[in-house]
Amino acid sequence: MTKTVVSDHACKHFMGRRPPMRSVSFGEVAQQLIDVWISREVDQPAILSDVVGKQLSVNMVLAIIEVPDSDPTEFGVNLVRDYSIPTSYADVPEALKSRLPLLPGGRLHQSIQKAIASRRPSLVSETVRHDNMQTNFEMLSLPRKTEKSGGDWCLVFGVVNYILRASAIPKDLDGIDVAILQLLREGLQMREIGHRVKLSPRTVEHRVERLKALTGARTLHDLVARSL
């Protein structure tokens, strides 16, 4: 059984707090956290979260996992900073939102379990699919260094790189359609694609429209996203 608590910091963020002027990368923030974790005796997770809390981008998640001594199968999640990029997908399952890197299937992610068990940082990068959706994320787990009575904790920092519909591209496309999709991903225009595949731009457009119909894509951007 789990419970999720959204901190005051997260609430303020949802009420219109502006993101930092310069976006920092997942690697930069993760390195800062690891450096502090290594160099200091961190007994409270707030020491770590305070180091980077104001730097985080809107696609980043910062949370504290709290595990009581009495029942390690139960845990709480204190969301210090939640993922807050809007999406037009009305059917995105909760499993693919920011909770997934923390709680896939309602359980602690195995990398978090590994960090707590080994008392060492754990880093993971994954693409996870659920029904017709997929998400890609990176996550760092920093546990309490030493086991103590009174409960355990693990700081979790993650970035959700994207949430997309899973590929709906048919497997039996001919070589020209496969080439067109690849060139679309590379940002080429219809005329440029036609030159590469030796077809007229109009013929390329017809093929693209057929691919959109096959996949249910509404726009060219949607088609490219679904083909990833």
Residue frames as qw, qx, qy, qz and C-alpha x, y, z in Angstrom:
[[0.000, 0.890, 0.457, 0.000, 0.00, 0.00, 0.00],
 [0.462, 0.091, 0.018, 0.882, 1.37, 3.43, -0.90],
 [0.001, -0.900, -0.374, 0.225, 0.53, 7.03, -0.29],
 [0.504, 0.353, 0.158, 0.772, 1.67, 10.07, -2.20],
 [0.214, -0.830, -0.291, 0.426, 2.10, 13.49, -0.64],
 [0.469, 0.641, 0.151, 0.589, 2.71, 16.59, -2.74],
 [0.470, -0.362, -0.300, 0.747, 4.89, 19.06, -0.87],
 [0.056, 0.865, 0.224, -0.446, 4.28, 22.81, -0.62],
 [0.178, -0.502, 0.507, 0.678, 7.11, 23.32, -3.11],
 [0.196, 0.192, 0.856, 0.438, 5.29, 21.20, -5.68],
 [0.114, 0.754, 0.628, -0.155, 2.00, 22.98, -5.04],
 [0.041, -0.790, 0.063, 0.609, 3.60, 26.37, -5.63],
 [0.217, -0.226, 0.715, 0.625, 5.05, 25.03, -8.85],
 [0.176, 0.457, 0.836, 0.248, 1.60, 24.07, -10.13],
 [0.032, 0.848, 0.422, -0.320, 0.26, 27.54, -9.32],
 [0.445, 0.882, 0.089, 0.127, 2.40, 29.12, -11.99],
 [0.501, -0.710, 0.329, 0.369, 5.94, 29.16, -10.73],
 [0.564, 0.761, -0.279, -0.161, 8.24, 29.99, -13.65],
 [0.956, -0.016, 0.009, 0.293, 10.93, 27.51, -14.61],
 [0.477, -0.610, 0.219, 0.593, 14.57, 28.57, -14.35],
 [0.354, 0.800, -0.207, -0.438, 15.94, 30.67, -17.19],
 [0.347, 0.525, -0.752, -0.195, 18.53, 28.06, -18.18],
 [0.953, -0.126, -0.045, -0.271, 17.49, 24.45, -18.26],
 [0.210, -0.591, 0.778, -0.033, 19.99, 22.13, -16.65],
 [0.644, 0.191, -0.681, -0.291, 20.48, 18.61, -17.93],
 [0.908, -0.360, -0.123, -0.177, 19.65, 15.43, -16.03],
 [0.827, 0.141, -0.303, 0.452, 23.37, 14.61, -15.97],
 [0.158, 0.534, -0.288, 0.779, 24.31, 17.94, -14.39],
 [0.590, -0.527, 0.134, -0.597, 21.76, 17.64, -11.60],
 [0.968, -0.157, -0.193, -0.015, 22.52, 13.96, -11.01],
 [0.663, 0.300, -0.367, 0.579, 26.22, 14.74, -10.66],
 [0.138, -0.566, 0.285, -0.761, 25.53, 17.48, -8.12],
 [0.812, -0.405, 0.021, -0.421, 23.42, 15.12, -6.06],
 [0.943, 0.022, -0.257, 0.213, 26.00, 12.33, -6.19],
 [0.408, 0.479, -0.372, 0.683, 28.80, 14.73, -5.21],
 [0.395, -0.538, 0.277, -0.691, 26.89, 15.89, -2.13],
 [0.939, -0.227, -0.088, -0.241, 25.89, 12.31, -1.26],
 [0.845, 0.184, -0.327, 0.382, 29.54, 11.20, -1.40],
 [0.338, 0.452, -0.335, 0.754, 31.11, 14.17, 0.36],
 [0.324, -0.403, 0.326, -0.792, 28.66, 14.65, 3.24],
 [0.030, -0.146, -0.951, 0.272, 27.05, 12.53, 5.91],
 [0.398, -0.172, -0.281, -0.856, 23.47, 12.86, 4.74],
 [0.060, 0.143, 0.908, -0.390, 21.01, 11.77, 7.40],
 [0.378, 0.583, 0.489, -0.527, 17.99, 13.67, 6.08],
 [0.534, 0.405, 0.595, 0.443, 16.86, 13.60, 2.41],
 [0.109, 0.963, 0.235, -0.074, 16.02, 17.30, 2.55],
 [0.390, -0.674, 0.363, 0.512, 19.76, 18.01, 2.58],
 [0.423, 0.031, 0.711, 0.560, 19.94, 16.53, -0.90],
 [0.249, 0.707, 0.628, 0.209, 16.68, 17.94, -2.28],
 [0.107, -0.928, -0.120, 0.337, 17.56, 21.47, -1.15],
 [0.452, -0.390, 0.464, 0.654, 20.75, 21.34, -3.22],
 [0.157, 0.036, 0.696, 0.700, 18.97, 21.12, -6.57],
 [0.205, 0.580, 0.742, -0.267, 15.29, 21.90, -5.96],
 [0.204, 0.797, 0.117, -0.556, 15.31, 25.33, -7.62],
 [0.045, -0.480, 0.639, 0.599, 17.22, 24.17, -10.71],
 [0.420, 0.158, 0.890, 0.084, 14.81, 21.54, -11.96],
 [0.208, 0.063, -0.505, -0.835, 13.09, 21.75, -15.32],
 [0.660, 0.013, 0.148, -0.736, 9.39, 21.09, -15.88],
 [0.852, 0.156, -0.431, -0.254, 10.06, 17.56, -17.15],
 [0.351, 0.306, -0.782, 0.414, 11.97, 16.55, -14.01],
 [0.743, -0.523, -0.305, -0.286, 10.73, 14.76, -10.92],
 [0.198, 0.398, -0.689, 0.572, 12.16, 14.91, -7.41],
 [0.760, -0.436, -0.224, -0.426, 10.70, 12.70, -4.70],
 [0.108, -0.452, 0.786, -0.407, 11.50, 11.15, -1.35],
 [0.749, -0.148, -0.596, -0.248, 10.55, 7.52, -0.82],
 [0.319, -0.483, 0.583, -0.570, 9.87, 6.76, 2.85],
 [0.715, -0.035, -0.685, -0.136, 9.91, 3.13, 4.02],
 [0.585, -0.620, 0.272, -0.446, 8.82, 2.31, 7.60],
 [0.031, -0.418, 0.893, -0.165, 10.71, -0.26, 9.64],
 [0.600, 0.018, 0.641, -0.478, 7.54, -2.13, 10.50],
 [0.744, 0.408, 0.528, -0.042, 6.57, -3.08, 6.96],
 [0.246, -0.435, 0.479, 0.721, 9.08, -2.59, 4.13],
 [0.270, 0.368, 0.782, 0.424, 6.41, -3.52, 1.57],
 [0.028, 0.903, 0.428, -0.007, 4.61, -0.28, 2.39],
 [0.463, -0.111, 0.054, 0.878, 6.06, 3.08, 1.50],
 [0.141, 0.876, 0.335, -0.318, 5.12, 6.71, 1.07],
 [0.542, 0.333, 0.285, 0.717, 6.08, 9.11, -1.69],
 [0.111, -0.817, -0.198, 0.530, 6.69, 12.76, -0.89],
 [0.571, 0.571, 0.326, 0.492, 6.75, 14.59, -4.22],
 [0.334, -0.558, -0.038, 0.759, 9.05, 17.57, -3.86],
 [0.230, 0.514, -0.312, -0.765, 8.75, 18.44, -7.55],
 [0.679, 0.301, 0.664, -0.085, 6.43, 16.80, -10.06],
 [0.296, 0.126, 0.649, 0.689, 6.45, 16.51, -13.85],
 [0.201, 0.650, 0.432, -0.593, 4.30, 19.35, -15.19],
 [0.034, 0.205, -0.562, -0.801, 4.48, 19.43, -18.99],
 [0.654, 0.299, 0.300, -0.626, 0.95, 19.49, -20.47],
 [0.174, -0.068, 0.900, 0.393, -0.14, 16.79, -22.89],
 [0.544, 0.128, -0.201, -0.804, -2.99, 16.56, -25.37],
 [0.438, -0.011, -0.890, -0.128, -3.25, 12.80, -24.81],
 [0.589, -0.406, 0.107, -0.690, -6.44, 12.41, -22.82],
 [0.959, -0.151, -0.147, -0.187, -5.86, 8.69, -22.35],
 [0.360, 0.533, -0.668, 0.373, -2.34, 8.72, -20.89],
 [0.781, -0.427, -0.457, -0.009, -2.50, 6.10, -18.11],
 [0.438, -0.869, 0.194, -0.125, -1.33, 7.15, -14.67],
 [0.902, -0.225, 0.230, 0.288, 1.33, 4.46, -14.99],
 [0.671, 0.393, 0.177, 0.603, 3.09, 6.50, -17.66],
 [0.050, -0.941, 0.007, -0.335, 3.09, 9.82, -15.87],
 [0.111, 0.713, -0.565, 0.399, 5.75, 10.86, -13.41],
 [0.748, -0.414, 0.401, -0.330, 4.69, 8.15, -10.94],
 [0.963, 0.237, -0.125, -0.039, 5.92, 5.39, -13.25],
 [0.495, 0.549, -0.546, 0.394, 9.66, 5.94, -12.75],
 [0.244, -0.443, 0.609, -0.611, 8.89, 5.83, -9.06],
 [0.557, -0.012, 0.690, -0.461, 6.11, 3.27, -8.85],
 [0.428, 0.197, -0.685, -0.556, 5.74, 0.96, -11.85],
 [0.580, -0.211, -0.760, -0.204, 2.80, -1.32, -11.29],
 [0.590, -0.712, -0.085, -0.371, 2.24, 0.23, -7.86],
 [0.881, -0.347, -0.059, 0.315, 5.59, -1.05, -6.59],
 [0.255, -0.827, 0.327, 0.380, 8.97, 0.48, -5.99],
 [0.674, 0.659, -0.325, -0.075, 11.07, 0.43, -9.13],
 [0.958, -0.116, -0.110, 0.238, 13.72, -2.27, -8.91],
 [0.512, 0.479, -0.240, 0.672, 16.53, 0.29, -9.15],
 [0.341, -0.676, 0.208, -0.620, 15.18, 1.99, -6.01],
 [0.928, -0.352, 0.017, -0.119, 15.02, -1.36, -4.25],
 [0.843, 0.236, -0.182, 0.448, 18.60, -2.03, -5.37],
 [0.168, 0.651, -0.256, 0.695, 19.80, 1.34, -4.03],
 [0.604, -0.610, 0.184, -0.479, 18.18, 0.79, -0.64],
 [0.984, -0.173, -0.019, 0.028, 19.49, -2.78, -0.35],
 [0.797, 0.245, -0.120, 0.539, 23.06, -1.95, -1.38],
 [0.340, -0.831, -0.112, 0.426, 23.26, 1.51, 0.22],
 [0.394, -0.203, 0.436, 0.784, 24.72, 2.73, -3.07],
 [0.373, 0.504, -0.059, -0.777, 23.42, 5.11, -5.79],
 [0.520, 0.247, 0.794, 0.196, 21.53, 3.47, -8.63],
 [0.220, 0.501, -0.231, -0.804, 21.13, 4.96, -12.11],
 [0.481, 0.284, 0.820, 0.123, 18.74, 3.70, -14.78],
 [0.287, 0.360, -0.280, -0.842, 17.51, 4.73, -18.24],
 [0.330, 0.224, 0.917, -0.001, 14.42, 3.01, -19.62],
 [0.398, 0.015, -0.358, -0.844, 11.67, 3.14, -22.21],
 [0.236, 0.158, 0.889, -0.359, 8.49, 1.67, -20.77],
 [0.311, -0.131, -0.581, -0.741, 5.35, 0.74, -22.73],
 [0.246, 0.249, 0.773, -0.530, 1.82, 0.51, -21.43],
 [0.537, 0.627, 0.524, -0.207, -0.99, -0.40, -23.84],
 [0.602, 0.642, 0.270, 0.391, -0.57, 2.00, -26.78],
 [0.054, -0.976, 0.145, -0.154, 1.61, 4.53, -24.94],
 [0.841, 0.007, -0.223, 0.492, 5.29, 4.69, -24.10],
 [0.192, -0.972, 0.116, -0.072, 7.56, 6.89, -22.00],
 [0.752, 0.285, -0.316, 0.504, 11.31, 7.28, -21.78],
 [0.391, -0.894, 0.078, -0.202, 12.93, 8.35, -18.54],
 [0.558, 0.334, -0.570, 0.502, 16.22, 8.47, -16.65],
 [0.630, -0.711, -0.106, -0.294, 16.33, 8.08, -12.88],
 [0.356, 0.409, -0.653, 0.530, 18.85, 8.36, -10.07],
 [0.731, -0.591, -0.290, -0.179, 18.17, 6.78, -6.67],
 [0.253, 0.500, -0.565, 0.606, 20.20, 7.94, -3.65],
 [0.706, -0.485, -0.512, -0.067, 19.54, 5.93, -0.47],
 [0.483, -0.820, 0.257, -0.169, 20.40, 6.63, 3.14],
 [0.374, 0.612, -0.690, 0.097, 24.05, 5.55, 3.48],
 [0.116, 0.156, -0.914, 0.357, 23.58, 3.50, 6.64],
 [0.504, -0.445, -0.665, -0.325, 20.62, 1.54, 7.93],
 [0.019, -0.157, 0.552, -0.819, 19.08, 2.99, 11.07],
 [0.027, -0.473, -0.856, 0.205, 16.00, 2.38, 13.16],
 [0.128, 0.585, 0.301, -0.742, 12.98, 4.59, 12.72],
 [0.629, 0.696, 0.299, -0.175, 12.40, 4.04, 9.03],
 [0.569, -0.113, 0.470, 0.665, 14.33, 4.30, 5.81],
 [0.361, 0.823, 0.132, -0.419, 14.37, 6.70, 2.89],
 [0.593, 0.057, 0.515, 0.616, 15.64, 7.09, -0.66],
 [0.191, 0.686, -0.031, -0.702, 15.82, 10.29, -2.71],
 [0.596, 0.331, 0.658, 0.319, 14.70, 9.76, -6.31],
 [0.125, 0.666, -0.154, -0.719, 15.49, 12.22, -9.09],
 [0.560, 0.256, 0.731, 0.295, 14.23, 11.59, -12.60],
 [0.212, 0.434, -0.236, -0.843, 13.58, 13.18, -15.96],
 [0.644, 0.434, 0.623, -0.095, 10.74, 12.15, -18.26],
 [0.237, -0.262, 0.506, 0.787, 12.21, 12.62, -21.73],
 [0.375, 0.034, -0.425, -0.823, 8.97, 12.00, -23.59],
 [0.498, 0.235, 0.756, -0.354, 5.49, 10.49, -23.48],
 [0.322, 0.308, -0.539, -0.715, 4.32, 9.21, -26.87],
 [0.901, 0.139, 0.131, -0.390, 1.92, 6.81, -28.45],
 [0.609, -0.280, 0.702, 0.239, 3.64, 3.51, -29.06],
 [0.066, 0.317, -0.662, -0.675, 4.53, 2.68, -32.64],
 [0.684, 0.369, 0.497, -0.386, 1.50, 1.85, -34.75],
 [0.326, 0.603, -0.530, -0.498, 3.50, 1.49, -37.94],
 [0.967, 0.144, 0.065, -0.200, 2.65, -1.71, -39.86],
 [0.603, -0.486, 0.571, 0.273, 5.50, -4.20, -40.08],
 [0.677, 0.259, 0.607, 0.326, 4.99, -4.98, -43.77],
 [0.227, 0.892, -0.020, -0.391, 5.70, -1.54, -45.26],
 [0.825, 0.458, 0.069, 0.324, 7.62, -1.49, -48.51],
 [0.666, -0.123, -0.050, 0.734, 11.12, -0.08, -48.70],
 [0.148, 0.508, 0.189, 0.827, 9.98, 3.30, -50.02],
 [0.482, -0.757, -0.253, -0.361, 7.58, 3.91, -47.11],
 [0.788, -0.454, -0.156, 0.385, 10.28, 2.89, -44.64],
 [0.522, 0.142, 0.070, 0.838, 12.66, 5.35, -46.31],
 [0.099, -0.675, -0.255, -0.686, 10.07, 8.13, -46.26],
 [0.646, -0.723, -0.237, -0.058, 9.51, 7.66, -42.52],
 [0.743, -0.265, -0.061, 0.612, 13.24, 7.75, -41.84],
 [0.337, 0.318, 0.163, 0.871, 13.71, 10.93, -43.88],
 [0.326, -0.763, -0.296, -0.474, 10.72, 12.54, -42.12],
 [0.731, -0.606, -0.190, 0.250, 12.39, 11.81, -38.78],
 [0.619, -0.083, 0.076, 0.777, 15.48, 13.57, -40.12],
 [0.008, 0.701, 0.219, -0.679, 13.42, 16.69, -40.86],
 [0.196, -0.049, 0.607, 0.768, 13.50, 16.60, -44.66],
 [0.468, 0.391, 0.116, -0.784, 10.79, 18.30, -46.71],
 [0.811, 0.351, 0.429, -0.188, 8.62, 16.50, -49.29],
 [0.576, 0.780, -0.229, -0.088, 10.69, 17.75, -52.21],
 [0.038, -0.673, 0.733, -0.090, 13.94, 16.63, -50.56],
 [0.652, -0.095, 0.725, -0.201, 12.45, 13.24, -49.72],
 [0.789, 0.550, 0.183, -0.202, 11.21, 12.83, -53.31],
 [0.370, 0.784, -0.497, -0.037, 14.70, 13.51, -54.59],
 [0.267, -0.486, 0.817, -0.157, 16.17, 10.85, -52.27],
 [0.595, 0.098, 0.780, -0.167, 13.61, 8.13, -53.09],
 [0.050, -0.091, 0.689, 0.718, 13.26, 9.16, -56.76],
 [0.057, 0.621, 0.779, 0.066, 9.57, 10.04, -56.60],
 [0.020, 0.588, 0.192, 0.786, 7.70, 13.28, -57.19],
 [0.054, -0.121, 0.538, -0.832, 6.85, 15.38, -54.14],
 [0.653, -0.091, -0.077, -0.748, 3.15, 14.80, -54.85],
 [0.798, -0.002, -0.592, -0.109, 3.64, 11.02, -54.79],
 [0.349, 0.102, -0.693, 0.622, 5.52, 11.33, -51.51],
 [0.338, -0.134, 0.276, -0.890, 2.63, 13.38, -50.10],
 [0.787, -0.072, -0.333, -0.514, 0.13, 10.67, -51.14],
 [0.695, 0.031, -0.684, 0.218, 2.24, 8.02, -49.43],
 [0.099, 0.138, -0.561, 0.810, 2.50, 10.14, -46.29],
 [0.563, -0.138, 0.046, -0.813, -1.29, 10.61, -46.22],
 [0.828, -0.039, -0.509, -0.234, -1.74, 6.84, -46.56],
 [0.501, 0.086, -0.692, 0.513, 0.70, 6.27, -43.69],
 [0.202, -0.167, 0.370, -0.891, -1.25, 8.74, -41.56],
 [0.749, -0.108, -0.190, -0.626, -4.48, 6.87, -42.31],
 [0.765, 0.046, -0.640, 0.057, -2.87, 3.51, -41.48],
 [0.426, 0.024, -0.632, 0.647, -1.59, 4.72, -38.13],
 [0.275, -0.792, -0.545, 0.021, -4.40, 7.05, -37.11],
 [0.418, -0.251, -0.093, 0.868, -2.01, 9.99, -36.99],
 [0.164, 0.864, 0.418, -0.229, -3.68, 13.39, -37.17],
 [0.171, 0.949, -0.203, -0.170, -0.71, 15.41, -38.33],
 [0.704, 0.537, -0.412, 0.215, 2.73, 14.95, -39.83],
 [0.071, -0.593, 0.627, -0.499, 4.28, 15.52, -36.41],
 [0.788, -0.210, 0.390, -0.428, 2.00, 12.85, -34.95],
 [0.933, 0.326, -0.145, -0.049, 3.05, 10.40, -37.66],
 [0.427, 0.601, -0.561, 0.375, 6.74, 10.99, -36.93],
 [0.376, -0.478, 0.580, -0.542, 6.16, 10.57, -33.18],
 [0.909, -0.033, 0.238, -0.342, 4.25, 7.31, -33.68],
 [0.845, 0.450, -0.284, 0.054, 7.05, 5.96, -35.87],
 [0.027, 0.707, -0.621, 0.337, 9.70, 6.26, -33.14]]
